[in-house]
Amino acid sequence: MQNHPVQTVSVIVPVFNESEVLPLFHRRLKDVLSKLPFNYEIIYINDGSGDGTWDLVNELKNKEPQIALIDLSRNFGKELALSAGLDYAKGDAVVVIDADLQDPPELIPELLNHWQQGFDVIYAKRTTRHGETWFKKFSAHYFYKIIHRLSNIPIPEDTGDFRVLSKRAVFALRQCKEHHRFMKGLFSWIGFKQTAVLYERAPRAKGETKWNYLKLWELALEGITSFTIVPLKCASYLGFLTAFSAFLYALFIIYKTLRFGESVQGYPSLMVVMLFLGGIQLITLGIIGEYLGRTFNESKQRPLYLVQDYQASDVQA
C-alpha cells in the first residue's frame, strides 16, 4: 500500500502595528492548525511596524520552527505585504488571514475541507459585520454594487482577504506584477473553481483599525481603476453630451440675438455656463489623471516590495 506524503498548509498573516492582539491571535491560530492532518507554516509579514511587532514575532520564531518571518524594508501597504507572503509560501494550500481576529481562525478547517474537494479559491463571505459603523457598512455595500456593475470581473460582495488558495491559484497570482493591486479583484480575476463559506465577522479583538476612511477611499479607487475603464468612457460621454448641449445653447443665443436684438445681457447665465463647463473639464481631467498616474507608476518597473530580513520555516517545499 502506497503512502502519500502529508500535504502542507501555509498561513499568510500581514501585520502592521499589531503587538496588542498578536499573542491572542497566534494562540488561537496554533490551536486550530495543530489539530489539522497537515504540516503547516505560519508566515508573518512585518509591513514596517513601529510598535514592537517585529520583536514579538521574532520571539515566536525562536520558540516555533514552523514560523517564517518576512520583514519588509518599510510600510508598503497590506496589498503588497500580502503579495510578499504569496511569493514566499511553500504550501500546497495557502490561507490568507488578518491578525485582528475579525476573521476567526476556527473557520480554517471548513475552508480547507472545500479545498480538498477540488476548489482553488475558497473565500469567507460575511453574513454580519459586528463592530463596524453604519457608514462603513453602507459604503462597503454600495462600493461592491458599483464595481460589480462597472467591471466585467464578478467580485463577491461582503468578502475580504480571508480565504484559502490552491497551489495553482497562488502560481497564477504570482504572475500578476502590477503595483496598483486590488487583491480582492485579482483573487476573482484568476478564475478557477471558486466557492464561498459564510461566517459572522467579529469586532476587532484589540488595538485600532489601520483602515481610516481616506485609506478606504484610496482602496476603492484602486479597485475601480484596476478592473474597469468605464470611468474613462463616462468622461468621454459626458464631454460629448456637454459639448452638444453647449452647441445647442449657442444656436439658441444666435437665434435670440438675431430675432430680438439682445445685446450685452445674461452675464449671470454666462458665468454659470462657464463654471459648469470648467467643472466638467476638471472632473474629466481628474479621471484621466488617475489612470495616467497609474500608468506612469507601472512604467517605472520598480520591485513590488523590498525584503529587509527573511527567516524561513523548517517546512520543506
C-alpha positions as a Markdown table, in Angstrom:
| # | Residue | x | y | z |
|---|---|---|---|---|
| 1 | Met | 0.0 | 0.0 | 0.0 |
| 2 | Gln | 1.5 | 3.3 | -1.1 |
| 3 | Asn | 1.8 | 6.1 | 1.5 |
| 4 | His | 1.0 | 9.6 | 0.2 |
| 5 | Pro | 3.2 | 12.5 | 1.5 |
| 6 | Val | 1.5 | 14.7 | 4.0 |
| 7 | Gln | 0.4 | 18.0 | 2.4 |
| 8 | Thr | 1.5 | 21.4 | 3.7 |
| 9 | Val | -0.6 | 24.4 | 4.5 |
| 10 | Ser | 0.9 | 27.9 | 4.6 |
| 11 | Val | -0.8 | 30.6 | 6.5 |
| 12 | Ile | -0.1 | 34.2 | 5.4 |
| 13 | Val | -0.5 | 36.9 | 8.1 |
| 14 | Pro | 0.4 | 40.5 | 7.1 |
| 15 | Val | 1.0 | 42.6 | 10.3 |
| 16 | Phe | 1.3 | 46.3 | 10.9 |
| 17 | Asn | 1.4 | 47.5 | 14.5 |
| 18 | Glu | -0.5 | 44.5 | 15.8 |
| 19 | Ser | 1.5 | 43.8 | 19.0 |
| 20 | Glu | -1.6 | 44.1 | 21.2 |
| 21 | Val | -3.6 | 41.4 | 19.5 |
| 22 | Leu | -0.9 | 39.2 | 18.1 |
| 23 | Pro | -0.3 | 36.9 | 21.1 |
| 24 | Leu | -4.0 | 36.1 | 21.3 |
| 25 | Phe | -4.3 | 35.6 | 17.5 |
| 26 | His | -1.2 | 33.3 | 17.4 |
| 27 | Arg | -2.5 | 31.2 | 20.2 |
| 28 | Arg | -5.9 | 30.7 | 18.6 |
| 29 | Leu | -4.4 | 30.1 | 15.2 |
| 30 | Lys | -1.9 | 27.5 | 16.5 |
| 31 | Asp | -4.7 | 25.7 | 18.4 |
| 32 | Val | -6.5 | 25.3 | 15.1 |
| 33 | Leu | -3.5 | 24.3 | 12.9 |
| 34 | Ser | -2.2 | 21.7 | 15.4 |
| 35 | Lys | -5.4 | 19.7 | 15.1 |
| 36 | Leu | -5.3 | 19.5 | 11.2 |
| 37 | Pro | -3.9 | 16.5 | 9.4 |
| 38 | Phe | -1.4 | 18.6 | 7.5 |
| 39 | Asn | 2.1 | 20.1 | 8.0 |
| 40 | Tyr | 1.9 | 23.8 | 8.4 |
| 41 | Glu | 3.9 | 27.0 | 8.4 |
| 42 | Ile | 2.8 | 30.5 | 9.6 |
| 43 | Ile | 4.3 | 33.4 | 7.6 |
| 44 | Tyr | 4.2 | 36.7 | 9.4 |
| 45 | Ile | 4.9 | 39.7 | 7.1 |
| 46 | Asn | 6.0 | 42.7 | 9.0 |
| 47 | Asp | 4.9 | 45.7 | 7.0 |
| 48 | Gly | 7.0 | 48.4 | 8.6 |
| 49 | Ser | 5.6 | 48.2 | 12.1 |
| 50 | Gly | 6.8 | 50.6 | 14.7 |
| 51 | Asp | 5.3 | 49.2 | 17.9 |
| 52 | Gly | 7.4 | 46.2 | 18.7 |
| 53 | Thr | 5.5 | 43.8 | 16.4 |
| 54 | Trp | 8.8 | 42.6 | 14.8 |
| 55 | Asp | 10.4 | 41.8 | 18.2 |
| 56 | Leu | 7.2 | 39.8 | 19.2 |
| 57 | Val | 7.2 | 37.7 | 16.0 |
| 58 | Asn | 10.9 | 37.1 | 16.5 |
| 59 | Glu | 10.2 | 35.7 | 19.9 |
| 60 | Leu | 7.6 | 33.4 | 18.5 |
| 61 | Lys | 10.0 | 32.3 | 15.8 |
| 62 | Asn | 12.6 | 31.3 | 18.4 |
| 63 | Lys | 10.1 | 29.0 | 20.0 |
| 64 | Glu | 8.4 | 27.5 | 17.0 |
| 65 | Pro | 10.3 | 26.4 | 13.9 |
| 66 | Gln | 7.1 | 26.3 | 11.8 |
| 67 | Ile | 7.1 | 30.1 | 11.7 |
| 68 | Ala | 8.6 | 32.1 | 8.8 |
| 69 | Leu | 9.3 | 35.8 | 9.1 |
| 70 | Ile | 9.4 | 38.4 | 6.3 |
| 71 | Asp | 10.5 | 41.9 | 7.4 |
| 72 | Leu | 9.8 | 44.5 | 4.6 |
| 73 | Ser | 12.1 | 47.4 | 4.4 |
| 74 | Arg | 9.3 | 49.9 | 5.0 |
| 75 | Asn | 5.5 | 50.1 | 5.0 |
| 76 | Phe | 4.4 | 49.1 | 1.5 |
| 77 | Gly | 0.7 | 48.6 | 2.4 |
| 78 | Lys | -1.3 | 45.5 | 3.0 |
| 79 | Glu | -1.8 | 44.5 | -0.6 |
| 80 | Leu | 1.9 | 44.3 | -1.3 |
| 81 | Ala | 2.6 | 42.7 | 2.1 |
| 82 | Leu | 0.1 | 40.0 | 1.2 |
| 83 | Ser | 1.8 | 39.6 | -2.2 |
| 84 | Ala | 5.1 | 39.1 | -0.5 |
| 85 | Gly | 3.6 | 36.3 | 1.6 |
| 86 | Leu | 2.2 | 34.6 | -1.6 |
| 87 | Asp | 5.7 | 34.7 | -3.2 |
| 88 | Tyr | 7.4 | 33.0 | -0.2 |
| 89 | Ala | 4.7 | 30.5 | 0.7 |
| 90 | Lys | 5.7 | 26.8 | 0.3 |
| 91 | Gly | 2.3 | 25.1 | 1.0 |
| 92 | Asp | 0.1 | 23.0 | -1.2 |
| 93 | Ala | -2.7 | 25.3 | 0.1 |
| 94 | Val | -2.3 | 28.9 | 1.3 |
| 95 | Val | -4.6 | 30.5 | 3.9 |
| 96 | Val | -4.8 | 34.4 | 3.9 |
| 97 | Ile | -6.0 | 35.9 | 7.2 |
| 98 | Asp | -5.6 | 39.1 | 9.2 |
| 99 | Ala | -4.3 | 39.2 | 12.7 |
| 100 | Asp | -7.1 | 41.4 | 14.2 |
| 101 | Leu | -9.3 | 38.3 | 14.9 |
| 102 | Gln | -12.3 | 39.8 | 13.0 |
| 103 | Asp | -11.8 | 36.7 | 10.8 |
| 104 | Pro | -11.9 | 33.6 | 13.1 |
| 105 | Pro | -9.1 | 31.1 | 12.6 |
| 106 | Glu | -11.6 | 28.4 | 13.7 |
| 107 | Leu | -13.1 | 28.7 | 10.2 |
| 108 | Ile | -9.9 | 27.5 | 8.5 |
| 109 | Pro | -10.7 | 23.7 | 8.7 |
| 110 | Glu | -14.0 | 24.3 | 6.9 |
| 111 | Leu | -12.2 | 26.3 | 4.2 |
| 112 | Leu | -9.6 | 23.6 | 3.8 |
| 113 | Asn | -12.3 | 21.0 | 3.5 |
| 114 | His | -13.6 | 22.7 | 0.4 |
| 115 | Trp | -10.0 | 22.8 | -1.0 |
| 116 | Gln | -9.7 | 19.0 | -0.5 |
| 117 | Gln | -12.9 | 18.7 | -2.6 |
| 118 | Gly | -11.2 | 20.4 | -5.5 |
| 119 | Phe | -11.9 | 24.1 | -5.2 |
| 120 | Asp | -9.0 | 26.5 | -5.9 |
| 121 | Val | -10.3 | 29.6 | -4.2 |
| 122 | Ile | -12.5 | 29.3 | -1.1 |
| 123 | Tyr | -13.4 | 32.8 | 0.2 |
| 124 | Ala | -15.1 | 33.6 | 3.5 |
| 125 | Lys | -18.2 | 35.7 | 3.0 |
| 126 | Arg | -19.6 | 37.8 | 5.8 |
| 127 | Thr | -23.2 | 37.5 | 6.8 |
| 128 | Thr | -22.8 | 40.2 | 9.5 |
| 129 | Arg | -20.1 | 42.8 | 10.3 |
| 130 | His | -20.1 | 43.3 | 14.0 |
| 131 | Gly | -18.2 | 46.3 | 15.4 |
| 132 | Glu | -18.3 | 48.4 | 12.3 |
| 133 | Thr | -20.1 | 51.8 | 11.9 |
| 134 | Trp | -23.3 | 52.0 | 9.8 |
| 135 | Phe | -21.5 | 54.3 | 7.4 |
| 136 | Lys | -18.7 | 51.8 | 6.8 |
| 137 | Lys | -21.2 | 49.0 | 6.2 |
| 138 | Phe | -23.2 | 51.3 | 3.9 |
| 139 | Ser | -20.2 | 52.5 | 1.9 |
| 140 | Ala | -18.8 | 48.9 | 1.6 |
| 141 | His | -22.2 | 47.6 | 0.3 |
| 142 | Tyr | -22.5 | 50.2 | -2.4 |
| 143 | Phe | -18.9 | 50.0 | -3.4 |
| 144 | Tyr | -19.3 | 46.4 | -4.3 |
| 145 | Lys | -22.6 | 47.2 | -6.1 |
| 146 | Ile | -20.8 | 49.9 | -8.1 |
| 147 | Ile | -17.7 | 47.8 | -9.0 |
| 148 | His | -19.9 | 44.8 | -9.9 |
| 149 | Arg | -21.8 | 46.9 | -12.4 |
| 150 | Leu | -18.7 | 48.6 | -13.8 |
| 151 | Ser | -16.4 | 45.7 | -14.1 |
| 152 | Asn | -16.7 | 42.5 | -16.2 |
| 153 | Ile | -15.0 | 40.6 | -13.4 |
| 154 | Pro | -17.5 | 39.4 | -10.8 |
| 155 | Ile | -16.1 | 40.4 | -7.3 |
| 156 | Pro | -18.1 | 38.8 | -4.5 |
| 157 | Glu | -19.8 | 41.2 | -2.1 |
| 158 | Asp | -19.1 | 41.2 | 1.7 |
| 159 | Thr | -15.8 | 39.4 | 1.1 |
| 160 | Gly | -12.4 | 40.4 | 2.4 |
| 161 | Asp | -9.0 | 38.7 | 2.0 |
| 162 | Phe | -9.8 | 35.8 | 4.3 |
| 163 | Arg | -9.6 | 32.7 | 2.1 |
| 164 | Val | -7.8 | 29.5 | 1.0 |
| 165 | Leu | -5.9 | 29.3 | -2.2 |
| 166 | Ser | -4.7 | 26.2 | -4.1 |
| 167 | Lys | -1.1 | 25.9 | -5.3 |
| 168 | Arg | -2.1 | 26.7 | -8.9 |
| 169 | Ala | -4.1 | 29.7 | -7.8 |
| 170 | Val | -1.1 | 31.0 | -6.0 |
| 171 | Phe | 1.1 | 30.5 | -9.0 |
| 172 | Ala | -1.4 | 32.4 | -11.1 |
| 173 | Leu | -1.3 | 35.3 | -8.6 |
| 174 | Arg | 2.5 | 35.4 | -8.7 |
| 175 | Gln | 2.3 | 36.2 | -12.4 |
| 176 | Cys | 0.3 | 39.4 | -11.7 |
| 177 | Lys | 3.0 | 42.1 | -11.3 |
| 178 | Glu | 1.1 | 45.3 | -11.3 |
| 179 | His | 2.0 | 47.8 | -8.5 |
| 180 | His | -1.5 | 49.2 | -8.0 |
| 181 | Arg | -3.0 | 46.0 | -6.6 |
| 182 | Phe | -6.6 | 45.3 | -5.6 |
| 183 | Met | -6.2 | 41.8 | -4.3 |
| 184 | Lys | -9.9 | 41.1 | -3.9 |
| 185 | Gly | -10.2 | 41.7 | -7.6 |
| 186 | Leu | -7.1 | 39.6 | -8.5 |
| 187 | Phe | -8.5 | 36.7 | -6.5 |
| 188 | Ser | -11.6 | 36.8 | -8.7 |
| 189 | Trp | -9.7 | 37.6 | -12.0 |
| 190 | Ile | -7.6 | 34.4 | -11.9 |
| 191 | Gly | -10.8 | 32.3 | -12.2 |
| 192 | Phe | -10.5 | 28.6 | -11.5 |
| 193 | Lys | -13.1 | 26.8 | -9.3 |
| 194 | Gln | -14.3 | 29.2 | -6.5 |
| 195 | Thr | -16.8 | 28.9 | -3.7 |
| 196 | Ala | -17.9 | 30.8 | -0.6 |
| 197 | Val | -18.2 | 29.8 | 3.1 |
| 198 | Leu | -20.5 | 32.0 | 5.2 |
| 199 | Tyr | -19.5 | 33.3 | 8.6 |
| 200 | Glu | -20.2 | 36.1 | 11.1 |
| 201 | Arg | -17.4 | 38.7 | 11.3 |
| 202 | Ala | -16.5 | 39.6 | 14.8 |
| 203 | Pro | -15.3 | 43.0 | 16.1 |
| 204 | Arg | -11.6 | 43.7 | 16.3 |
| 205 | Ala | -10.2 | 41.9 | 19.4 |
| 206 | Lys | -7.7 | 44.6 | 20.4 |
| 207 | Gly | -6.0 | 47.6 | 19.0 |
| 208 | Glu | -7.3 | 50.1 | 16.4 |
| 209 | Thr | -8.1 | 49.6 | 12.8 |
| 210 | Lys | -5.5 | 50.8 | 10.3 |
| 211 | Trp | -8.2 | 51.5 | 7.7 |
| 212 | Asn | -9.5 | 55.0 | 8.1 |
| 213 | Tyr | -11.9 | 56.4 | 5.6 |
| 214 | Leu | -9.2 | 58.0 | 3.5 |
| 215 | Lys | -7.4 | 54.7 | 3.0 |
| 216 | Leu | -10.7 | 53.0 | 2.2 |
| 217 | Trp | -11.4 | 55.7 | -0.4 |
| 218 | Glu | -7.9 | 55.1 | -1.9 |
| 219 | Leu | -8.6 | 51.3 | -1.9 |
| 220 | Ala | -11.9 | 51.9 | -3.7 |
| 221 | Leu | -10.1 | 53.9 | -6.4 |
| 222 | Glu | -7.6 | 51.1 | -6.8 |
| 223 | Gly | -10.4 | 48.6 | -7.2 |
| 224 | Ile | -12.3 | 50.7 | -9.8 |
| 225 | Thr | -9.3 | 51.8 | -11.8 |
| 226 | Ser | -7.7 | 48.4 | -11.7 |
| 227 | Phe | -10.6 | 46.4 | -13.2 |
| 228 | Thr | -12.5 | 48.8 | -15.4 |
| 229 | Ile | -12.1 | 51.7 | -17.8 |
| 230 | Val | -15.7 | 52.6 | -17.6 |
| 231 | Pro | -14.9 | 56.0 | -15.8 |
| 232 | Leu | -12.9 | 57.0 | -18.9 |
| 233 | Lys | -15.8 | 56.1 | -21.1 |
| 234 | Cys | -18.1 | 58.0 | -18.9 |
| 235 | Ala | -15.8 | 61.0 | -19.1 |
| 236 | Ser | -15.9 | 60.8 | -22.9 |
| 237 | Tyr | -19.7 | 60.5 | -23.0 |
| 238 | Leu | -20.1 | 63.4 | -20.5 |
| 239 | Gly | -17.7 | 65.5 | -22.6 |
| 240 | Phe | -19.7 | 64.8 | -25.8 |
| 241 | Leu | -23.0 | 65.5 | -24.1 |
| 242 | Thr | -21.8 | 68.7 | -22.6 |
| 243 | Ala | -20.3 | 69.9 | -25.9 |
| 244 | Phe | -23.5 | 69.0 | -27.7 |
| 245 | Ser | -25.6 | 70.9 | -25.1 |
| 246 | Ala | -23.3 | 73.9 | -25.4 |
| 247 | Phe | -23.7 | 73.8 | -29.2 |
| 248 | Leu | -27.5 | 73.8 | -28.9 |
| 249 | Tyr | -27.3 | 76.7 | -26.4 |
| 250 | Ala | -25.1 | 78.6 | -28.8 |
| 251 | Leu | -27.6 | 78.2 | -31.6 |
| 252 | Phe | -30.3 | 79.4 | -29.3 |
| 253 | Ile | -28.2 | 82.5 | -28.3 |
| 254 | Ile | -27.6 | 83.3 | -32.0 |
| 255 | Tyr | -31.2 | 83.0 | -32.8 |
| 256 | Lys | -32.3 | 85.1 | -29.9 |
| 257 | Thr | -29.8 | 87.8 | -30.8 |
| 258 | Leu | -30.9 | 87.9 | -34.4 |
| 259 | Arg | -34.6 | 87.7 | -33.6 |
| 260 | Phe | -34.9 | 90.1 | -30.7 |
| 261 | Gly | -31.7 | 92.1 | -30.9 |
| 262 | Glu | -30.3 | 91.2 | -27.5 |
| 263 | Ser | -27.0 | 92.9 | -26.7 |
| 264 | Val | -24.9 | 92.6 | -23.6 |
| 265 | Gln | -27.2 | 90.8 | -21.2 |
| 266 | Gly | -27.2 | 87.5 | -19.4 |
| 267 | Tyr | -23.9 | 87.9 | -17.5 |
| 268 | Pro | -25.1 | 85.5 | -14.7 |
| 269 | Ser | -26.1 | 82.8 | -17.1 |
| 270 | Leu | -22.8 | 83.2 | -18.9 |
| 271 | Met | -20.9 | 82.7 | -15.7 |
| 272 | Val | -23.0 | 79.7 | -14.7 |
| 273 | Val | -22.3 | 78.0 | -18.1 |
| 274 | Met | -18.6 | 78.8 | -17.9 |
| 275 | Leu | -18.2 | 77.4 | -14.4 |
| 276 | Phe | -20.2 | 74.3 | -15.4 |
| 277 | Leu | -18.1 | 73.6 | -18.4 |
| 278 | Gly | -14.9 | 74.3 | -16.4 |
| 279 | Gly | -16.1 | 71.9 | -13.7 |
| 280 | Ile | -16.8 | 69.2 | -16.2 |
| 281 | Gln | -13.4 | 69.6 | -17.8 |
| 282 | Leu | -11.6 | 69.4 | -14.4 |
| 283 | Ile | -13.6 | 66.2 | -13.4 |
| 284 | Thr | -12.7 | 64.6 | -16.8 |
| 285 | Leu | -9.0 | 65.6 | -16.4 |
| 286 | Gly | -9.0 | 64.2 | -12.9 |
| 287 | Ile | -10.3 | 60.8 | -14.1 |
| 288 | Ile | -7.7 | 60.7 | -16.9 |
| 289 | Gly | -5.1 | 61.7 | -14.4 |
| 290 | Glu | -5.9 | 58.8 | -12.2 |
| 291 | Tyr | -5.3 | 56.3 | -15.0 |
| 292 | Leu | -2.3 | 58.2 | -16.3 |
| 293 | Gly | -0.7 | 58.3 | -12.9 |
| 294 | Arg | -1.1 | 54.6 | -12.5 |
| 295 | Thr | 0.4 | 54.0 | -16.0 |
| 296 | Phe | 3.4 | 56.2 | -15.0 |
| 297 | Asn | 4.0 | 54.2 | -11.8 |
| 298 | Glu | 3.8 | 50.9 | -13.7 |
| 299 | Ser | 6.2 | 52.1 | -16.4 |
| 300 | Lys | 9.0 | 52.6 | -13.8 |
| 301 | Gln | 9.0 | 48.8 | -13.2 |
| 302 | Arg | 10.2 | 49.0 | -9.6 |
| 303 | Pro | 10.0 | 45.9 | -7.5 |
| 304 | Leu | 6.7 | 45.4 | -5.7 |
| 305 | Tyr | 8.4 | 45.3 | -2.3 |
| 306 | Leu | 11.9 | 45.1 | -0.7 |
| 307 | Val | 12.7 | 42.5 | 2.0 |
| 308 | Gln | 15.0 | 43.6 | 4.9 |
| 309 | Asp | 15.1 | 40.2 | 6.6 |
| 310 | Tyr | 13.7 | 36.7 | 5.8 |
| 311 | Gln | 13.7 | 33.8 | 8.2 |
| 312 | Ala | 12.4 | 30.6 | 6.6 |
| 313 | Ser | 10.4 | 28.0 | 8.4 |
| 314 | Asp | 11.6 | 24.4 | 8.7 |
| 315 | Val | 8.8 | 23.2 | 6.4 |
| 316 | Gln | 10.1 | 21.7 | 3.2 |
| 317 | Ala | 8.6 | 22.9 | -0.1 |
